Amino acid sequence: MSGKHHHFKGPEVSCCVKYFLFGFNIIFWLLGAAFLAIGLWAWAEKGVLSNISSITDLGGFDPVWLFIVVGGVMFILGFAGCIGALRENTFLLKFFSVFLGLIFFLELTAGILAFVFKDWIKDQLNFFINNNVKAYRDDIDLQNLIDFAQEYWSCCGAHGPNDWNLNIYFNCTEANPSRERCGVPFSCCVKDPAEDVLNTQCGYDVRLKVELDQQSFIYTKGCVGQFEKWLQDNLIVVAGVFVGIALLQVNVCIQFKSCIYIFWQYL
């Protein structure tokens, strides 16, 4: 018997698959870098980066966190997938595949829990909105987010305009010296199509009127109810988006697992 060892050459990696994965991930990586850069730039504009203790001064949710967290995750995953596919590095490919699988599992779990505990989620959404109503004037990004939500869903406050009593500038107490006392933000106002210039004072003193008269000037429905109605009206679209994202994740994950197997044999 010959003492020579026969080296088995594994299957070669398809250039199409390799560069498809590389291209997909470089886009993912660049998007992550863009999100991260926007988040860090916004923090720098607020002075947070020069005074880290100011993070604790934000009473409500800071939308910049969303950019930083999402951008950071996308940047790391994009880097791992991009370099892993280009250099045929099985460690980075495994990291990308496992992390993407974990994200898919967390999304699936969150979807199931959201359906089972929908009443609890509704209470948490109400608590979240009210907390951010209190901090409306504390952060310009938060203010823009609340204004966008109230304009988009034609709503005001969590359950109605009186939720703005939680804010020190809009509450109706006699001790409130603010000109916005007993008012609401302009984003609660019913828009007049004939107006070309936005009237930012349209919500002043509006809650001094009786509720029936308020309906002519502001939205009287809460954002929690309007958001639920929007979800019901767009259930097929929302479900389709989430299913599409899930299928894309599964497909990419399978492709990477296949590449890991091929690269492992090839090395």
Disulfide bonds with the S-S distance in Angstrom:
Cys155-Cys223 2.01
Cys156-Cys188 2.14
Cys172-Cys182 1.87
Cys189-Cys202 2.06
